[in-house]
Amino acid sequence: MTNHQMILGMHLGNGYGSQSSAWRAPGVDPANYSSFDAQVRYAQTAERGKFAFLFLPDFPGLQADVDHEAPSMTLEPMMTLAAIARATERIGLVATGSTSFTEPFNLARQFKALDVMSHGRAGWNAVTTSDPAAAANFGQALASRPDRYQRAHETIQIAQALWGSWEQDAWIKDKKTGRFADPEKIQAVNMQGGHVASRGPLPIPPSEQGQPVIFSAGGGANGLEIAGRYANGVIGATFTIDDARAQRQAYRDAAATAGRNPDEITFFAGVMPAIGKTKRAALDRRVQLAELTAASRVPYLGSMLNLHLDPSQLDEPLTAQQLAVAAPSPFDPRSPRALEVAREGWTLRDILAHGVIDYHPTPVGEASVTADHMQEWFEAGACDGFWVSIDVNEDGIDTFVDEVVPLLQERGIYHHDYDGTTLRDHLHAPAQYGLDPRLGDSTS
Ligand SMILES: Cc1cc2nc3c(=O)[nH]c(=O)nc-3n(C[C@H](O)[C@H](O)[C@H](O)COP(=O)(O)O)c2cc1C
């Protein structure tokens, strides 16, 4: 991608923030899990920061250890985004939807309705859902991976075909002639796959962007193929610039293999900033959040460093002897960073506060540290933008928008305002209506 400005997406989950104890943080209403008003407020702040989209992960079930932790997802992503759509104007709205446990007609209908309601701002993060606990919620055993991915291909293709089942000028709505729509321009899709099928048409006309944008996140070689064929936005899971570059290239290659232009895929690296007036303040914010969970993470930290670590050492650094034998675990890509931080002499509690077990890199310190991280990755060709995951939404989104965004703007690597109105505009994604004619149809 030749675009010289990065694109940002905001992770929106349970109403508290991405740290599991954000629900207990100072100033946070512990009832935010069920507050659509709070979600709307966070969305509006992200829009003030000119974010291209909000991204709502989803898992159909209860995953958290709710004794102390809040579930990490919103109550229901489409409902949340419907509330947000009515209270925002420009920001894109991306929800995760399972191809394994939802019929393509339902997915197509809900996402298209959101797209119309939001005037062309909807996106669908299509996931196969790989947890047996989710399958059990639908009375099923988890299907094999090849079956799940075959169904995913069929589901996405049928949904896209349904989205295109009204020609773009099919809706006449002319009071004078009395013609509401032109039935000649509203066609059945008649698609029959091995797993799913639909006759169509959908009862919904096109939106301002035609139809929703497809997103993809993770999923190995199978996920790469899904992204290469259908996605315009991809969220990676990367911990180093080199790895991010390689992942981004792999997605671009997958798009080329599918006969698409690699620039049609925007690759986002995750970032989970820890921001404070000083590095110590940023660490203290995380230390306070991890008050009840830090001890339980020590054994895992040990496994990342190839050491046996005990929670009794939480407020001490690694000993010289431990440092001498510590080695990064080959099983966790975050391990080299954990070792690097440990070698700086921090206590175990502070090592954890550096976010070394978080699921995306964590720049720690003043806002400029986060801005520097993002600039370095972006300019190294590691990504086209970032999926920003905030520790505590209540004050953290404002901090990012008020302190990091202006730095990126001053440096000329982030826009000052939206230059379009739809999610497709924000991603510089090409127009698409119905199925992509460049892709072969594997369902009919
Ligand atoms: C940044 C990111 C976000 C993800 N969000 C979700 C999600 O919300 N729901 C989900 O079921 N899987 C999510 N995943 C997981 C992948 O979509 C994929 O299902 C997983 O890698 C397992 O792939 P498999 O089906 O090939 O085993 C996410 C992955 C990444 C990297």
The ligand as an ORCA input file, in Angstrom:
! r2SCAN-3c Opt
* xyz 0 1
  C      -6.640     -9.704     16.545
  C      -7.476    -10.952     16.507
  C      -8.827    -10.878     16.858
  C      -9.618    -12.034     16.840
  N     -10.918    -11.931     17.199
  C     -11.669    -13.058     17.253
  C     -13.019    -13.003     17.691
  O     -13.536    -11.941     18.022
  N     -13.735    -14.152     17.735
  C     -13.200    -15.355     17.386
  O     -13.909    -16.354     17.467
  N     -11.924    -15.448     16.975
  C     -11.152    -14.327     16.903
  N      -9.842    -14.422     16.508
  C      -9.332    -15.763     16.185
  C      -9.265    -16.087     14.700
  O     -10.297    -15.535     13.955
  C      -9.218    -17.597     14.443
  O     -10.486    -18.136     14.713
  C      -8.243    -18.312     15.300
  O      -6.985    -17.859     14.914
  C      -8.378    -19.855     15.208
  O      -8.264    -20.291     13.906
  P      -8.631    -21.805     13.453
  O     -10.124    -21.851     13.221
  O      -7.870    -21.971     12.184
  O      -8.223    -22.740     14.526
  C      -9.049    -13.277     16.473
  C      -7.698    -13.341     16.114
  C      -6.917    -12.207     16.116
  C      -5.490    -12.314     15.700
*
